[in-house]
Amino acid sequence: MGPAGCVPAPRGPRPRRGSGNVTAGLGVLLAAVVEIEQTTADAPDSVLLPGELSAVAGAVPRRRAEFATVRDCARRALSRLGHPSVPILPGPNREPLWPGGVVGSLTHCDGYRAAAVARAADILTLGIDAETHEPLPDGVAELVTVGDEPHLLARLAVAVPGIAWDRLLFSAKESIYKAWFPLAHAWLDFTECELAIDPESGTFTGRLLVPGPTAGTRTIDQFTGRWAIHDRHILTAVWEPAD
């Protein structure tokens, strides 16, 4: 995804084996320079480092386990970029704080944990999200759609039944938000981005309805990403190449 008026499609997906116990998964959605670690189960030997413990001190065991596993995923991915094991602390808005020179994103849902990281020299920003492949609860779609999106979802449901398109839209907007936040340092509401989803190419484009963030000489007014159905999960990913 590129600057306004010059938005290249994402590079062609490069199928590759995902790490952990997941085959491919996010690996077909992201650029080859992005390191991915993903798993379908919490690792019993995942260790929380200093600072991380306090972030989940009052959390229930399940929350502590997913928090630890997704950070273990992040450290494994970072190691392939040559980084030592470091705490991945949450920032003021719960965003992961990455080592200098690194961009990344985390996601976890029932039965899936993943981290994606890259060198900032290669990737400006990225966002990943995983959701259980099931429709949104009643009433939620109305809260997260804007513009033509309700009609888009209706058309997709007829054209390609069997996919929870409302959940996919939700996930795509989550990925966009995760890519947006490190650039804008501000909240992006679900209704401040209008989505177009292509069921044939497995891509989506989110047009920002608010002023986009700037990066160098670029103003980003839309994000383009990829989506896939993987086992019982919806996976979405957004990434913006660096200059």
ZADO-1210 file (C-alpha; in nm, 4 decimals, padded with zeros to 6 digits):
<atoms>
<atom x="00.0000" y="00.0000" z="00.0000" code="MET" pos="1"/>
<atom x="00.1445" y="00.3319" z="-00.1043" code="GLY" pos="2"/>
<atom x="00.0847" y="00.7050" z="-00.1035" code="PRO" pos="3"/>
<atom x="-00.2269" y="00.8733" z="-00.2332" code="ALA" pos="4"/>
<atom x="-00.2631" y="00.8360" z="-00.6063" code="GLY" pos="5"/>
<atom x="00.0142" y="00.5771" z="-00.6248" code="CYS" pos="6"/>
<atom x="-00.0997" y="00.2654" z="-00.4473" code="VAL" pos="7"/>
<atom x="00.0666" y="-00.0517" z="-00.5724" code="PRO" pos="8"/>
<atom x="-00.1001" y="-00.3842" z="-00.5108" code="ALA" pos="9"/>
<atom x="00.0746" y="-00.5973" z="-00.2501" code="PRO" pos="10"/>
<atom x="00.3516" y="-00.8114" z="-00.3887" code="ARG" pos="11"/>
<atom x="00.2390" y="-01.1551" z="-00.4947" code="GLY" pos="12"/>
<atom x="00.1993" y="-01.3959" z="-00.2047" code="PRO" pos="13"/>
<atom x="00.4904" y="-01.6285" z="-00.1497" code="ARG" pos="14"/>
<atom x="00.3708" y="-01.9552" z="00.0017" code="PRO" pos="15"/>
<atom x="00.6041" y="-02.0669" z="00.2774" code="ARG" pos="16"/>
<atom x="00.5924" y="-02.2807" z="00.5842" code="ARG" pos="17"/>
<atom x="00.4857" y="-02.0937" z="00.8930" code="GLY" pos="18"/>
<atom x="00.6788" y="-02.1419" z="01.2129" code="SER" pos="19"/>
<atom x="00.5471" y="-02.3220" z="01.5158" code="GLY" pos="20"/>
<atom x="00.2779" y="-02.5748" z="01.4309" code="ASN" pos="21"/>
<atom x="00.0984" y="-02.3801" z="01.1559" code="VAL" pos="22"/>
<atom x="00.1638" y="-02.4361" z="00.7867" code="THR" pos="23"/>
<atom x="00.1627" y="-02.1226" z="00.5681" code="ALA" pos="24"/>
<atom x="-00.1045" y="-01.9171" z="00.7497" code="GLY" pos="25"/>
<atom x="00.0066" y="-01.5550" z="00.7466" code="LEU" pos="26"/>
<atom x="00.3053" y="-01.6497" z="00.5333" code="GLY" pos="27"/>
<atom x="00.0989" y="-01.6188" z="00.2153" code="VAL" pos="28"/>
<atom x="-00.0299" y="-01.2727" z="00.3082" code="LEU" pos="29"/>
<atom x="00.2847" y="-01.0781" z="00.3926" code="LEU" pos="30"/>
<atom x="00.5990" y="-00.9669" z="00.2122" code="ALA" pos="31"/>
<atom x="00.8905" y="-01.2102" z="00.2115" code="ALA" pos="32"/>
<atom x="01.0978" y="-00.9697" z="00.4242" code="VAL" pos="33"/>
<atom x="00.8519" y="-01.0063" z="00.7129" code="VAL" pos="34"/>
<atom x="00.9395" y="-01.2688" z="00.9744" code="GLU" pos="35"/>
<atom x="00.6388" y="-01.4574" z="01.1085" code="ILE" pos="36"/>
<atom x="00.5945" y="-01.6868" z="01.4066" code="GLU" pos="37"/>
<atom x="00.2560" y="-01.8463" z="01.4630" code="GLN" pos="38"/>
<atom x="00.1036" y="-02.1269" z="01.6647" code="THR" pos="39"/>
<atom x="-00.2337" y="-02.2787" z="01.7438" code="THR" pos="40"/>
<atom x="-00.1630" y="-02.3550" z="02.1090" code="ALA" pos="41"/>
<atom x="-00.0172" y="-02.1795" z="02.4106" code="ASP" pos="42"/>
<atom x="00.3369" y="-02.2891" z="02.4832" code="ALA" pos="43"/>
<atom x="00.3722" y="-02.4210" z="02.8397" code="PRO" pos="44"/>
<atom x="00.7357" y="-02.3098" z="02.8490" code="ASP" pos="45"/>
<atom x="00.6695" y="-01.9495" z="02.7416" code="SER" pos="46"/>
<atom x="00.8415" y="-01.7113" z="02.9811" code="VAL" pos="47"/>
<atom x="00.7437" y="-01.3546" z="03.0632" code="LEU" pos="48"/>
<atom x="01.0385" y="-01.1183" z="03.0934" code="LEU" pos="49"/>
<atom x="01.0758" y="-00.8327" z="03.3443" code="PRO" pos="50"/>
<atom x="00.8146" y="-00.5656" z="03.2829" code="GLY" pos="51"/>
<atom x="00.5841" y="-00.8058" z="03.1022" code="GLU" pos="52"/>
<atom x="00.4844" y="-00.9728" z="03.4279" code="LEU" pos="53"/>
<atom x="00.3407" y="-00.6512" z="03.5696" code="SER" pos="54"/>
<atom x="00.1351" y="-00.5971" z="03.2528" code="ALA" pos="55"/>
<atom x="-00.0718" y="-00.9083" z="03.3264" code="VAL" pos="56"/>
<atom x="-00.0308" y="-00.9249" z="03.7032" code="ALA" pos="57"/>
<atom x="-00.4054" y="-00.9285" z="03.7658" code="GLY" pos="58"/>
<atom x="-00.5047" y="-01.1278" z="03.4581" code="ALA" pos="59"/>
<atom x="-00.6712" y="-01.4681" z="03.4610" code="VAL" pos="60"/>
<atom x="-00.4474" y="-01.7667" z="03.3712" code="PRO" pos="61"/>
<atom x="-00.5830" y="-01.7924" z="03.0165" code="ARG" pos="62"/>
<atom x="-00.5029" y="-01.4281" z="02.9446" code="ARG" pos="63"/>
<atom x="-00.1538" y="-01.4657" z="03.0949" code="ARG" pos="64"/>
<atom x="-00.0919" y="-01.7718" z="02.8772" code="ALA" pos="65"/>
<atom x="-00.1909" y="-01.6048" z="02.5498" code="GLU" pos="66"/>
<atom x="00.0047" y="-01.2911" z="02.6457" code="PHE" pos="67"/>
<atom x="00.3152" y="-01.5024" z="02.7111" code="ALA" pos="68"/>
<atom x="00.2763" y="-01.7166" z="02.3989" code="THR" pos="69"/>
<atom x="00.2329" y="-01.4276" z="02.1579" code="VAL" pos="70"/>
<atom x="00.5411" y="-01.2589" z="02.3049" code="ARG" pos="71"/>
<atom x="00.7334" y="-01.5821" z="02.2738" code="ASP" pos="72"/>
<atom x="00.6275" y="-01.5783" z="01.9074" code="CYS" pos="73"/>
<atom x="00.7537" y="-01.2206" z="01.8784" code="ALA" pos="74"/>
<atom x="01.0925" y="-01.3036" z="02.0308" code="ARG" pos="75"/>
<atom x="01.1370" y="-01.6018" z="01.8006" code="ARG" pos="76"/>
<atom x="01.0572" y="-01.3852" z="01.4985" code="ALA" pos="77"/>
<atom x="01.2881" y="-01.1089" z="01.6224" code="LEU" pos="78"/>
<atom x="01.5714" y="-01.3580" z="01.6644" code="SER" pos="79"/>
<atom x="01.5612" y="-01.4208" z="01.2903" code="ARG" pos="80"/>
<atom x="01.6264" y="-01.0490" z="01.2415" code="LEU" pos="81"/>
<atom x="01.9291" y="-01.0801" z="01.4695" code="GLY" pos="82"/>
<atom x="01.7716" y="-00.9286" z="01.7803" code="HIS" pos="83"/>
<atom x="01.8326" y="-01.0642" z="02.1305" code="PRO" pos="84"/>
<atom x="01.5494" y="-01.1711" z="02.3584" code="SER" pos="85"/>
<atom x="01.3905" y="-00.8534" z="02.4940" code="VAL" pos="86"/>
<atom x="01.0645" y="-00.7676" z="02.6723" code="PRO" pos="87"/>
<atom x="00.7779" y="-00.6695" z="02.4421" code="ILE" pos="88"/>
<atom x="00.5970" y="-00.4254" z="02.6662" code="LEU" pos="89"/>
<atom x="00.2548" y="-00.2755" z="02.6004" code="PRO" pos="90"/>
<atom x="00.2462" y="00.0987" z="02.5384" code="GLY" pos="91"/>
<atom x="-00.0072" y="00.3510" z="02.6716" code="PRO" pos="92"/>
<atom x="-00.2670" y="00.2273" z="02.4225" code="ASN" pos="93"/>
<atom x="-00.1758" y="-00.1414" z="02.4640" code="ARG" pos="94"/>
<atom x="00.0288" y="-00.1319" z="02.1436" code="GLU" pos="95"/>
<atom x="00.3434" y="-00.3498" z="02.1454" code="PRO" pos="96"/>
<atom x="00.6655" y="-00.1534" z="02.1883" code="LEU" pos="97"/>
<atom x="00.9279" y="-00.2895" z="01.9503" code="TRP" pos="98"/>
<atom x="01.3075" y="-00.2570" z="01.9584" code="PRO" pos="99"/>
<atom x="01.4545" y="00.0300" z="01.7607" code="GLY" pos="100"/>
<atom x="01.4634" y="-00.0291" z="01.3880" code="GLY" pos="101"/>
<atom x="01.1797" y="-00.2833" z="01.3996" code="VAL" pos="102"/>
<atom x="00.8116" y="-00.2693" z="01.3076" code="VAL" pos="103"/>
<atom x="00.5692" y="-00.5413" z="01.3993" code="GLY" pos="104"/>
<atom x="00.2249" y="-00.6577" z="01.4972" code="SER" pos="105"/>
<atom x="00.0718" y="-00.9188" z="01.7283" code="LEU" pos="106"/>
<atom x="-00.2576" y="-01.1038" z="01.7191" code="THR" pos="107"/>
<atom x="-00.4303" y="-01.3720" z="01.9209" code="HIS" pos="108"/>
<atom x="-00.7711" y="-01.5306" z="01.9207" code="CYS" pos="109"/>
<atom x="-00.9156" y="-01.8652" z="02.0225" code="ASP" pos="110"/>
<atom x="-00.6762" y="-02.1277" z="01.8875" code="GLY" pos="111"/>
<atom x="-00.4305" y="-01.8943" z="01.7163" code="TYR" pos="112"/>
<atom x="-00.1377" y="-01.6717" z="01.8175" code="ARG" pos="113"/>
<atom x="00.1001" y="-01.4896" z="01.5846" code="ALA" pos="114"/>
<atom x="00.3653" y="-01.2224" z="01.5586" code="ALA" pos="115"/>
<atom x="00.5022" y="-01.0532" z="01.2472" code="ALA" pos="116"/>
<atom x="00.8129" y="-00.8338" z="01.2489" code="VAL" pos="117"/>
<atom x="01.0341" y="-00.6647" z="00.9919" code="ALA" pos="118"/>
<atom x="01.3180" y="-00.4190" z="00.9689" code="ARG" pos="119"/>
<atom x="01.1955" y="-00.0613" z="00.9498" code="ALA" pos="120"/>
<atom x="01.4340" y="-00.0114" z="00.6585" code="ALA" pos="121"/>
<atom x="01.2198" y="-00.2567" z="00.4594" code="ASP" pos="122"/>
<atom x="00.8666" y="-00.2086" z="00.5928" code="ILE" pos="123"/>
<atom x="00.7179" y="00.1205" z="00.7092" code="LEU" pos="124"/>
<atom x="00.4341" y="-00.0336" z="00.9076" code="THR" pos="125"/>
<atom x="00.2329" y="-00.3526" z="00.9241" code="LEU" pos="126"/>
<atom x="-00.0727" y="-00.4964" z="01.0927" code="GLY" pos="127"/>
<atom x="-00.2027" y="-00.8502" z="01.1337" code="ILE" pos="128"/>
<atom x="-00.5242" y="-00.9876" z="01.2782" code="ASP" pos="129"/>
<atom x="-00.6813" y="-01.3283" z="01.3337" code="ALA" pos="130"/>
<atom x="-01.0450" y="-01.3963" z="01.4139" code="GLU" pos="131"/>
<atom x="-01.2483" y="-01.7104" z="01.4614" code="THR" pos="132"/>
<atom x="-01.4332" y="-01.7782" z="01.1356" code="HIS" pos="133"/>
<atom x="-01.7866" y="-01.7114" z="01.2512" code="GLU" pos="134"/>
<atom x="-02.0351" y="-01.4256" z="01.2040" code="PRO" pos="135"/>
<atom x="-02.0169" y="-01.1238" z="01.4304" code="LEU" pos="136"/>
<atom x="-02.2605" y="-01.1166" z="01.7230" code="PRO" pos="137"/>
<atom x="-02.5984" y="-00.9611" z="01.6475" code="ASP" pos="138"/>
<atom x="-02.5813" y="-00.5834" z="01.6228" code="GLY" pos="139"/>
<atom x="-02.2028" y="-00.5545" z="01.5937" code="VAL" pos="140"/>
<atom x="-02.1892" y="-00.5253" z="01.2139" code="ALA" pos="141"/>
<atom x="-02.4053" y="-00.2142" z="01.2330" code="GLU" pos="142"/>
<atom x="-02.1483" y="-00.0567" z="01.4655" code="LEU" pos="143"/>
<atom x="-01.8421" y="-00.1254" z="01.2508" code="VAL" pos="144"/>
<atom x="-01.9713" y="-00.0551" z="00.8983" code="THR" pos="145"/>
<atom x="-01.9950" y="00.2734" z="00.7126" code="VAL" pos="146"/>
<atom x="-02.1006" y="00.3978" z="00.3693" code="GLY" pos="147"/>
<atom x="-02.1595" y="00.1194" z="00.1179" code="ASP" pos="148"/>
<atom x="-02.0204" y="-00.1537" z="00.3431" code="GLU" pos="149"/>
<atom x="-02.3599" y="-00.3002" z="00.4459" code="PRO" pos="150"/>
<atom x="-02.4480" y="-00.3402" z="00.0770" code="HIS" pos="151"/>
<atom x="-02.1017" y="-00.4822" z="00.0087" code="LEU" pos="152"/>
<atom x="-02.1522" y="-00.7473" z="00.2766" code="LEU" pos="153"/>
<atom x="-02.4934" y="-00.8354" z="00.1357" code="ALA" pos="154"/>
<atom x="-02.3517" y="-00.8740" z="-00.2163" code="ARG" pos="155"/>
<atom x="-02.0624" y="-01.0873" z="-00.0952" code="LEU" pos="156"/>
<atom x="-02.2947" y="-01.3122" z="00.1051" code="ALA" pos="157"/>
<atom x="-02.4893" y="-01.3894" z="-00.2134" code="VAL" pos="158"/>
<atom x="-02.1891" y="-01.4172" z="-00.4457" code="ALA" pos="159"/>
<atom x="-01.9677" y="-01.6237" z="-00.2145" code="VAL" pos="160"/>
<atom x="-02.1708" y="-01.7872" z="00.0624" code="PRO" pos="161"/>
<atom x="-01.9975" y="-01.9764" z="00.3391" code="GLY" pos="162"/>
<atom x="-01.7618" y="-01.6954" z="00.4407" code="ILE" pos="163"/>
<atom x="-01.8341" y="-01.4782" z="00.7436" code="ALA" pos="164"/>
<atom x="-01.7848" y="-01.1559" z="00.5499" code="TRP" pos="165"/>
<atom x="-01.8818" y="-00.9319" z="00.8402" code="ASP" pos="166"/>
<atom x="-01.6123" y="-01.0905" z="01.0572" code="ARG" pos="167"/>
<atom x="-01.3630" y="-01.0590" z="00.7716" code="LEU" pos="168"/>
<atom x="-01.4435" y="-00.6886" z="00.7402" code="LEU" pos="169"/>
<atom x="-01.3964" y="-00.6508" z="01.1162" code="PHE" pos="170"/>
<atom x="-01.0596" y="-00.8276" z="01.0988" code="SER" pos="171"/>
<atom x="-00.9388" y="-00.6218" z="00.8027" code="ALA" pos="172"/>
<atom x="-01.0179" y="-00.3014" z="00.9902" code="LYS" pos="173"/>
<atom x="-00.8286" y="-00.4339" z="01.2928" code="GLU" pos="174"/>
<atom x="-00.5228" y="-00.4936" z="01.0747" code="SER" pos="175"/>
<atom x="-00.5564" y="-00.1468" z="00.9252" code="ILE" pos="176"/>
<atom x="-00.5768" y="00.0082" z="01.2712" code="TYR" pos="177"/>
<atom x="-00.2620" y="-00.1759" z="01.3810" code="LYS" pos="178"/>
<atom x="-00.0768" y="-00.0415" z="01.0764" code="ALA" pos="179"/>
<atom x="-00.2245" y="00.3068" z="01.1196" code="TRP" pos="180"/>
<atom x="-00.1483" y="00.3592" z="01.4875" code="PHE" pos="181"/>
<atom x="00.2350" y="00.3612" z="01.4775" code="PRO" pos="182"/>
<atom x="00.2158" y="00.6332" z="01.2112" code="LEU" pos="183"/>
<atom x="-00.0717" y="00.8442" z="01.3429" code="ALA" pos="184"/>
<atom x="-00.0485" y="00.7795" z="01.7196" code="HIS" pos="185"/>
<atom x="-00.4232" y="00.8278" z="01.7351" code="ALA" pos="186"/>
<atom x="-00.7382" y="00.6208" z="01.7534" code="TRP" pos="187"/>
<atom x="-00.9042" y="00.5170" z="01.4268" code="LEU" pos="188"/>
<atom x="-01.2709" y="00.4298" z="01.4635" code="ASP" pos="189"/>
<atom x="-01.4238" y="00.1470" z="01.2628" code="PHE" pos="190"/>
<atom x="-01.6434" y="00.4033" z="01.0881" code="THR" pos="191"/>
<atom x="-01.3445" y="00.6178" z="00.9855" code="GLU" pos="192"/>
<atom x="-01.2324" y="00.3693" z="00.7232" code="CYS" pos="193"/>
<atom x="-01.4446" y="00.2318" z="00.4371" code="GLU" pos="194"/>
<atom x="-01.3539" y="-00.1095" z="00.3022" code="LEU" pos="195"/>
<atom x="-01.3666" y="-00.2677" z="-00.0417" code="ALA" pos="196"/>
<atom x="-01.3156" y="-00.6457" z="-00.0454" code="ILE" pos="197"/>
<atom x="-01.2218" y="-00.8475" z="-00.3530" code="ASP" pos="198"/>
<atom x="-01.3316" y="-01.2109" z="-00.3131" code="PRO" pos="199"/>
<atom x="-01.1397" y="-01.3225" z="-00.6215" code="GLU" pos="200"/>
<atom x="-00.7927" y="-01.1867" z="-00.5447" code="SER" pos="201"/>
<atom x="-00.8125" y="-01.2168" z="-00.1668" code="GLY" pos="202"/>
<atom x="-00.7335" y="-00.8485" z="-00.1219" code="THR" pos="203"/>
<atom x="-00.9002" y="-00.5532" z="00.0444" code="PHE" pos="204"/>
<atom x="-00.8541" y="-00.1777" z="00.0433" code="THR" pos="205"/>
<atom x="-00.9452" y="00.0514" z="00.3292" code="GLY" pos="206"/>
<atom x="-01.0060" y="00.4134" z="00.2318" code="ARG" pos="207"/>
<atom x="-00.9491" y="00.6493" z="00.5223" code="LEU" pos="208"/>
<atom x="-01.2337" y="00.8913" z="00.5893" code="LEU" pos="209"/>
<atom x="-01.0114" y="01.1085" z="00.8080" code="VAL" pos="210"/>
<atom x="-00.6817" y="01.2806" z="00.7215" code="PRO" pos="211"/>
<atom x="-00.4184" y="01.0137" z="00.6709" code="GLY" pos="212"/>
<atom x="-00.0833" y="00.9972" z="00.8488" code="PRO" pos="213"/>
<atom x="00.2302" y="01.1244" z="00.6828" code="THR" pos="214"/>
<atom x="00.5538" y="00.9324" z="00.6423" code="ALA" pos="215"/>
<atom x="00.8346" y="01.1375" z="00.4961" code="GLY" pos="216"/>
<atom x="00.6932" y="01.2954" z="00.1823" code="THR" pos="217"/>
<atom x="00.3988" y="01.0554" z="00.1679" code="ARG" pos="218"/>
<atom x="00.0470" y="01.1017" z="00.2914" code="THR" pos="219"/>
<atom x="-00.1260" y="00.7683" z="00.3318" code="ILE" pos="220"/>
<atom x="-00.4972" y="00.7853" z="00.2609" code="ASP" pos="221"/>
<atom x="-00.5667" y="00.4163" z="00.2145" code="GLN" pos="222"/>
<atom x="-00.4282" y="00.0787" z="00.3141" code="PHE" pos="223"/>
<atom x="-00.4273" y="-00.2315" z="00.0972" code="THR" pos="224"/>
<atom x="-00.4035" y="-00.5799" z="00.2426" code="GLY" pos="225"/>
<atom x="-00.4685" y="-00.9482" z="00.1939" code="ARG" pos="226"/>
<atom x="-00.7031" y="-01.1950" z="00.3584" code="TRP" pos="227"/>
<atom x="-00.7368" y="-01.5722" z="00.3790" code="ALA" pos="228"/>
<atom x="-00.9467" y="-01.8365" z="00.5471" code="ILE" pos="229"/>
<atom x="-00.7087" y="-02.0705" z="00.7300" code="HIS" pos="230"/>
<atom x="-00.8665" y="-02.3717" z="00.8975" code="ASP" pos="231"/>
<atom x="-01.1234" y="-02.2179" z="01.1329" code="ARG" pos="232"/>
<atom x="-00.9739" y="-01.8704" z="01.1329" code="HIS" pos="233"/>
<atom x="-00.9909" y="-01.5540" z="00.9259" code="ILE" pos="234"/>
<atom x="-00.6468" y="-01.4001" z="00.8786" code="LEU" pos="235"/>
<atom x="-00.5841" y="-01.0486" z="00.7502" code="THR" pos="236"/>
<atom x="-00.2646" y="-00.8524" z="00.6987" code="ALA" pos="237"/>
<atom x="-00.1661" y="-00.5021" z="00.5899" code="VAL" pos="238"/>
<atom x="00.1821" y="-00.3757" z="00.5170" code="TRP" pos="239"/>
<atom x="00.3347" y="-00.0639" z="00.3713" code="GLU" pos="240"/>
<atom x="00.6820" y="-00.0786" z="00.2136" code="PRO" pos="241"/>
<atom x="00.9422" y="00.1694" z="00.3321" code="ALA" pos="242"/>
<atom x="01.0807" y="00.4284" z="00.0934" code="ASP" pos="243"/>
</atoms>
